[in-house]
Amino acid sequence: MLLAIEQGNTNTLFAVHDGQTWIAQWRAATDSTRTADEYAVWLSQLLHMAGLQFSVLDACIISSVVPQSIFNLRNLARRYLHVEPLVIGENAELGIAVRIDKPSEAGADRLVNAIGAHIMYEGPLIVIDSGTATTFDVIGADGGFEGGVIAPGINLSMEALHAAAAKLPRVAIQKPQRVIGKDTVGAMQSGVFWGYIALIEGLISRIKSEWPQPLTVIATGGVASLFHGASLAIDHFDPDLTIRGLLEIHRRNSGGA
């Protein structure tokens, strides 16, 4: 069985694939100081609750945008799974062209998303990943990574608004029933939510104006579901894009097994 680890700046996903389907998924807050042993204690309890144990895991793949955590995640695989993990950006062959000026700067999550999207959807694509940052990546018809846009994430923007303005409270992000807010909380929720819809639609429009072919738009990420049904500019919502990409990279590096 494969243990796939997808670490973002805010959350880390651990998922188990049995060769046919994903049989378990768990999330933890990302903590760059967490040791391999601490991960093992936490993960062993969740595996036990799912009727699993470390001994059934015979492969591991890691994607992380937190460089200081990779050492401990790699040690988790070596010490408790007794395998050498595939690490995106280090020893994993992706099998795609990275057509940007400095390919080494492409984030692991963006490249994994590119692969996960290309094997599922036809033609050139825009992949929007909503997390700590919101990224808009263009994927060529051949699966190549063509570059994109990085913007602040919606939660980050809301926290910045609360932190910088003394009288503005911390509020939950949700879709307001109307654009014009009738109180401070409603006005803030409208500004952030509909402001992000405008950001998404505006950047999609500008990206499409620079690309010579029609583009299909895929949204993924932890807060992408907030925008479901709020914009016709998004063609598909796909929460499994990243782990699908990790599974495909594992297959490409293990001879299709």
C-alpha positions as a Markdown table, in Angstrom:
| # | Residue | x | y | z |
|---|---|---|---|---|
| 1 | Met | 0.0 | 0.0 | 0.0 |
| 2 | Leu | 1.1 | 3.6 | -0.7 |
| 3 | Leu | 1.3 | 6.3 | 1.9 |
| 4 | Ala | 0.9 | 9.7 | 0.1 |
| 5 | Ile | 1.8 | 12.8 | 2.0 |
| 6 | Glu | 0.8 | 16.2 | 0.7 |
| 7 | Gln | 2.0 | 19.1 | 2.9 |
| 8 | Gly | 0.9 | 22.7 | 2.4 |
| 9 | Asn | 1.7 | 25.7 | 4.5 |
| 10 | Thr | -1.5 | 25.3 | 6.6 |
| 11 | Asn | -2.5 | 21.6 | 6.5 |
| 12 | Thr | -0.8 | 18.2 | 5.8 |
| 13 | Leu | -2.7 | 15.4 | 4.2 |
| 14 | Phe | -1.9 | 11.7 | 4.8 |
| 15 | Ala | -3.7 | 9.3 | 2.5 |
| 16 | Val | -3.4 | 5.5 | 2.0 |
| 17 | His | -4.0 | 3.8 | -1.4 |
| 18 | Asp | -4.4 | 0.1 | -1.6 |
| 19 | Gly | -3.7 | -0.2 | -5.4 |
| 20 | Gln | -7.4 | 0.2 | -6.3 |
| 21 | Thr | -8.7 | 3.1 | -4.3 |
| 22 | Trp | -8.0 | 5.6 | -1.5 |
| 23 | Ile | -9.0 | 3.8 | 1.7 |
| 24 | Ala | -8.1 | 6.4 | 4.3 |
| 25 | Gln | -7.3 | 10.1 | 4.5 |
| 26 | Trp | -6.3 | 12.3 | 7.5 |
| 27 | Arg | -5.3 | 15.9 | 7.9 |
| 28 | Ala | -3.1 | 17.6 | 10.5 |
| 29 | Ala | -2.0 | 21.2 | 11.0 |
| 30 | Thr | 1.3 | 21.7 | 9.4 |
| 31 | Asp | 4.1 | 22.1 | 12.0 |
| 32 | Ser | 7.6 | 22.3 | 10.6 |
| 33 | Thr | 9.1 | 21.4 | 14.1 |
| 34 | Arg | 7.2 | 18.1 | 14.3 |
| 35 | Thr | 9.7 | 15.2 | 14.4 |
| 36 | Ala | 9.4 | 11.8 | 12.6 |
| 37 | Asp | 8.6 | 10.1 | 15.9 |
| 38 | Glu | 5.8 | 12.6 | 16.7 |
| 39 | Tyr | 4.3 | 11.9 | 13.2 |
| 40 | Ala | 4.6 | 8.2 | 13.8 |
| 41 | Val | 2.7 | 8.3 | 17.2 |
| 42 | Trp | -0.1 | 10.4 | 15.6 |
| 43 | Leu | -0.3 | 8.3 | 12.4 |
| 44 | Ser | -0.1 | 4.9 | 14.2 |
| 45 | Gln | -3.3 | 5.7 | 16.1 |
| 46 | Leu | -5.2 | 6.7 | 13.0 |
| 47 | Leu | -4.0 | 3.6 | 11.1 |
| 48 | His | -5.1 | 1.5 | 14.0 |
| 49 | Met | -8.6 | 3.1 | 14.0 |
| 50 | Ala | -8.8 | 2.3 | 10.3 |
| 51 | Gly | -7.7 | -1.4 | 10.9 |
| 52 | Leu | -4.3 | -0.8 | 9.4 |
| 53 | Gln | -0.7 | -0.7 | 10.6 |
| 54 | Phe | 2.7 | 0.5 | 9.4 |
| 55 | Ser | 3.7 | -3.0 | 8.2 |
| 56 | Val | 1.1 | -2.9 | 5.3 |
| 57 | Leu | 2.6 | 0.4 | 3.9 |
| 58 | Asp | 5.3 | -0.5 | 1.4 |
| 59 | Ala | 5.7 | 2.7 | -0.5 |
| 60 | Cys | 5.6 | 6.5 | 0.2 |
| 61 | Ile | 5.5 | 9.6 | -1.8 |
| 62 | Ile | 6.0 | 13.1 | -0.4 |
| 63 | Ser | 5.1 | 16.6 | -1.7 |
| 64 | Ser | 5.9 | 19.5 | 0.5 |
| 65 | Val | 6.1 | 23.3 | 0.2 |
| 66 | Val | 7.7 | 23.5 | 3.6 |
| 67 | Pro | 11.4 | 22.6 | 3.0 |
| 68 | Gln | 12.3 | 22.3 | 6.7 |
| 69 | Ser | 9.7 | 19.5 | 7.2 |
| 70 | Ile | 11.0 | 17.2 | 4.4 |
| 71 | Phe | 13.8 | 15.8 | 6.6 |
| 72 | Asn | 11.3 | 14.6 | 9.2 |
| 73 | Leu | 8.8 | 13.3 | 6.7 |
| 74 | Arg | 11.5 | 11.3 | 5.0 |
| 75 | Asn | 12.7 | 9.9 | 8.3 |
| 76 | Leu | 9.1 | 8.8 | 9.0 |
| 77 | Ala | 9.1 | 6.7 | 5.9 |
| 78 | Arg | 12.6 | 5.3 | 6.5 |
| 79 | Arg | 12.2 | 4.5 | 10.2 |
| 80 | Tyr | 8.6 | 3.3 | 10.4 |
| 81 | Leu | 7.7 | 2.1 | 6.8 |
| 82 | His | 11.3 | 0.9 | 6.1 |
| 83 | Val | 11.1 | 2.4 | 2.6 |
| 84 | Glu | 13.0 | 5.2 | 0.7 |
| 85 | Pro | 10.2 | 7.7 | -0.1 |
| 86 | Leu | 9.8 | 9.5 | -3.4 |
| 87 | Val | 10.1 | 13.2 | -2.8 |
| 88 | Ile | 8.8 | 15.7 | -5.3 |
| 89 | Gly | 11.6 | 18.0 | -6.4 |
| 90 | Glu | 14.3 | 15.6 | -5.3 |
| 91 | Asn | 14.2 | 11.9 | -6.5 |
| 92 | Ala | 10.8 | 11.7 | -8.3 |
| 93 | Glu | 10.7 | 11.9 | -12.0 |
| 94 | Leu | 7.5 | 13.8 | -13.1 |
| 95 | Gly | 7.5 | 13.1 | -16.8 |
| 96 | Ile | 6.3 | 16.6 | -17.8 |
| 97 | Ala | 8.0 | 19.7 | -19.3 |
| 98 | Val | 8.3 | 22.7 | -17.0 |
| 99 | Arg | 8.3 | 25.7 | -19.3 |
| 100 | Ile | 9.2 | 28.5 | -17.0 |
| 101 | Asp | 12.4 | 30.6 | -16.8 |
| 102 | Lys | 13.5 | 28.9 | -13.6 |
| 103 | Pro | 12.0 | 25.4 | -13.4 |
| 104 | Ser | 13.5 | 24.8 | -10.0 |
| 105 | Glu | 11.3 | 27.5 | -8.6 |
| 106 | Ala | 8.0 | 25.7 | -9.5 |
| 107 | Gly | 6.3 | 24.6 | -6.3 |
| 108 | Ala | 5.9 | 20.9 | -5.7 |
| 109 | Asp | 2.2 | 21.3 | -5.2 |
| 110 | Arg | 1.7 | 23.1 | -8.5 |
| 111 | Leu | 3.6 | 20.4 | -10.5 |
| 112 | Val | 1.6 | 17.6 | -8.8 |
| 113 | Asn | -1.6 | 19.4 | -9.6 |
| 114 | Ala | -0.6 | 19.7 | -13.2 |
| 115 | Ile | -0.2 | 16.0 | -13.5 |
| 116 | Gly | -3.4 | 15.2 | -11.6 |
| 117 | Ala | -5.3 | 17.6 | -13.8 |
| 118 | His | -3.8 | 16.4 | -17.1 |
| 119 | Ile | -4.6 | 12.7 | -16.6 |
| 120 | Met | -8.2 | 13.6 | -15.9 |
| 121 | Tyr | -9.1 | 16.4 | -18.2 |
| 122 | Glu | -8.5 | 17.0 | -21.9 |
| 123 | Gly | -6.8 | 20.0 | -23.6 |
| 124 | Pro | -5.0 | 23.0 | -22.1 |
| 125 | Leu | -6.2 | 23.8 | -18.5 |
| 126 | Ile | -6.2 | 26.4 | -15.8 |
| 127 | Val | -5.8 | 24.9 | -12.4 |
| 128 | Ile | -6.8 | 27.1 | -9.5 |
| 129 | Asp | -5.6 | 25.9 | -6.1 |
| 130 | Ser | -7.1 | 27.8 | -3.1 |
| 131 | Gly | -5.0 | 27.4 | 0.0 |
| 132 | Thr | -2.7 | 29.7 | 2.0 |
| 133 | Ala | -2.0 | 31.2 | -1.4 |
| 134 | Thr | -4.3 | 31.0 | -4.4 |
| 135 | Thr | -2.5 | 29.8 | -7.5 |
| 136 | Phe | -3.6 | 29.9 | -11.1 |
| 137 | Asp | -1.5 | 27.5 | -13.3 |
| 138 | Val | -1.7 | 27.0 | -17.0 |
| 139 | Ile | -1.2 | 23.4 | -18.1 |
| 140 | Gly | -0.5 | 22.8 | -21.8 |
| 141 | Ala | -2.4 | 20.2 | -23.9 |
| 142 | Asp | 0.6 | 17.9 | -23.6 |
| 143 | Gly | 0.6 | 18.2 | -19.8 |
| 144 | Gly | 3.5 | 20.7 | -19.6 |
| 145 | Phe | 3.6 | 23.3 | -16.9 |
| 146 | Glu | 3.4 | 26.7 | -18.6 |
| 147 | Gly | 3.5 | 29.1 | -15.6 |
| 148 | Gly | 0.8 | 31.0 | -13.8 |
| 149 | Val | -0.2 | 33.5 | -11.1 |
| 150 | Ile | 0.3 | 33.5 | -7.3 |
| 151 | Ala | -2.1 | 35.6 | -5.2 |
| 152 | Pro | -2.7 | 35.7 | -1.4 |
| 153 | Gly | -5.2 | 33.1 | -0.2 |
| 154 | Ile | -8.6 | 34.1 | 1.0 |
| 155 | Asn | -7.9 | 33.2 | 4.7 |
| 156 | Leu | -4.7 | 35.2 | 4.6 |
| 157 | Ser | -6.5 | 38.2 | 3.3 |
| 158 | Met | -9.1 | 38.0 | 6.0 |
| 159 | Glu | -6.5 | 37.7 | 8.7 |
| 160 | Ala | -4.6 | 40.6 | 7.3 |
| 161 | Leu | -7.7 | 42.8 | 7.3 |
| 162 | His | -8.4 | 41.9 | 11.0 |
| 163 | Ala | -4.8 | 42.4 | 12.0 |
| 164 | Ala | -4.3 | 45.8 | 10.3 |
| 165 | Ala | -7.6 | 47.4 | 11.2 |
| 166 | Ala | -8.2 | 47.9 | 14.9 |
| 167 | Lys | -12.0 | 48.0 | 14.7 |
| 168 | Leu | -12.5 | 45.1 | 12.3 |
| 169 | Pro | -13.2 | 41.7 | 14.0 |
| 170 | Arg | -12.1 | 38.3 | 12.9 |
| 171 | Val | -15.0 | 36.7 | 11.0 |
| 172 | Ala | -15.8 | 33.4 | 9.4 |
| 173 | Ile | -15.6 | 33.2 | 5.6 |
| 174 | Gln | -18.9 | 32.4 | 4.0 |
| 175 | Lys | -21.0 | 33.3 | 1.0 |
| 176 | Pro | -23.1 | 36.4 | 1.8 |
| 177 | Gln | -26.7 | 36.4 | 0.6 |
| 178 | Arg | -26.2 | 39.9 | -0.8 |
| 179 | Val | -23.2 | 42.0 | -1.9 |
| 180 | Ile | -24.2 | 45.1 | 0.0 |
| 181 | Gly | -23.5 | 44.4 | 3.7 |
| 182 | Lys | -25.8 | 45.9 | 6.4 |
| 183 | Asp | -23.3 | 45.6 | 9.2 |
| 184 | Thr | -19.5 | 45.3 | 9.6 |
| 185 | Val | -19.4 | 41.5 | 9.6 |
| 186 | Gly | -21.6 | 41.4 | 6.5 |
| 187 | Ala | -19.6 | 44.0 | 4.7 |
| 188 | Met | -16.3 | 42.2 | 5.5 |
| 189 | Gln | -17.6 | 38.8 | 4.4 |
| 190 | Ser | -19.0 | 40.4 | 1.2 |
| 191 | Gly | -15.7 | 42.2 | 0.4 |
| 192 | Val | -13.6 | 39.1 | 0.9 |
| 193 | Phe | -15.9 | 36.5 | -0.7 |
| 194 | Trp | -17.1 | 38.5 | -3.7 |
| 195 | Gly | -13.8 | 40.2 | -4.0 |
| 196 | Tyr | -12.2 | 36.8 | -4.5 |
| 197 | Ile | -14.8 | 35.8 | -7.0 |
| 198 | Ala | -13.9 | 39.0 | -8.9 |
| 199 | Leu | -10.2 | 38.1 | -8.5 |
| 200 | Ile | -10.8 | 34.6 | -9.9 |
| 201 | Glu | -13.0 | 35.7 | -12.8 |
| 202 | Gly | -10.7 | 38.6 | -13.7 |
| 203 | Leu | -7.5 | 36.5 | -13.7 |
| 204 | Ile | -9.2 | 33.7 | -15.6 |
| 205 | Ser | -10.3 | 36.2 | -18.2 |
| 206 | Arg | -6.8 | 37.7 | -18.5 |
| 207 | Ile | -5.1 | 34.3 | -18.7 |
| 208 | Lys | -7.5 | 33.2 | -21.5 |
| 209 | Ser | -6.8 | 36.4 | -23.4 |
| 210 | Glu | -3.1 | 35.5 | -23.5 |
| 211 | Trp | -3.6 | 31.9 | -24.5 |
| 212 | Pro | -4.3 | 30.9 | -28.1 |
| 213 | Gln | -6.6 | 28.0 | -27.3 |
| 214 | Pro | -9.7 | 27.4 | -25.2 |
| 215 | Leu | -8.9 | 26.6 | -21.6 |
| 216 | Thr | -10.8 | 24.4 | -19.2 |
| 217 | Val | -10.8 | 25.7 | -15.6 |
| 218 | Ile | -10.4 | 23.3 | -12.7 |
| 219 | Ala | -10.6 | 24.4 | -9.0 |
| 220 | Thr | -9.1 | 22.5 | -6.1 |
| 221 | Gly | -7.7 | 23.1 | -2.6 |
| 222 | Gly | -9.0 | 23.4 | 0.9 |
| 223 | Val | -11.3 | 26.4 | 0.4 |
| 224 | Ala | -12.3 | 25.8 | -3.2 |
| 225 | Ser | -15.7 | 24.4 | -2.1 |
| 226 | Leu | -16.6 | 27.9 | -0.9 |
| 227 | Phe | -16.8 | 29.1 | -4.5 |
| 228 | His | -18.8 | 26.2 | -5.8 |
| 229 | Gly | -21.8 | 27.6 | -7.7 |
| 230 | Ala | -20.7 | 31.2 | -7.2 |
| 231 | Ser | -19.0 | 31.6 | -10.6 |
| 232 | Leu | -19.6 | 30.2 | -14.1 |
| 233 | Ala | -15.9 | 30.8 | -14.9 |
| 234 | Ile | -15.0 | 27.5 | -13.1 |
| 235 | Asp | -15.8 | 24.4 | -15.1 |
| 236 | His | -15.0 | 21.7 | -12.5 |
| 237 | Phe | -14.4 | 21.4 | -8.8 |
| 238 | Asp | -12.0 | 18.5 | -8.0 |
| 239 | Pro | -10.9 | 18.0 | -4.4 |
| 240 | Asp | -8.8 | 15.0 | -5.3 |
| 241 | Leu | -6.6 | 16.6 | -7.8 |
| 242 | Thr | -3.4 | 16.6 | -5.8 |
| 243 | Ile | -3.5 | 13.1 | -4.4 |
| 244 | Arg | -4.4 | 11.9 | -7.9 |
| 245 | Gly | -1.3 | 13.5 | -9.1 |
| 246 | Leu | 0.8 | 11.9 | -6.4 |
| 247 | Leu | -0.6 | 8.5 | -7.3 |
| 248 | Glu | 0.3 | 9.0 | -10.9 |
| 249 | Ile | 3.8 | 10.1 | -10.1 |
| 250 | His | 4.2 | 7.0 | -7.9 |
| 251 | Arg | 3.1 | 4.9 | -10.8 |
| 252 | Arg | 5.4 | 6.6 | -13.2 |
| 253 | Asn | 8.4 | 5.9 | -10.9 |
| 254 | Ser | 7.5 | 2.3 | -10.1 |
| 255 | Gly | 7.0 | 1.1 | -13.7 |
| 256 | Gly | 3.2 | 1.5 | -13.6 |
| 257 | Ala | 2.8 | -0.8 | -10.6 |
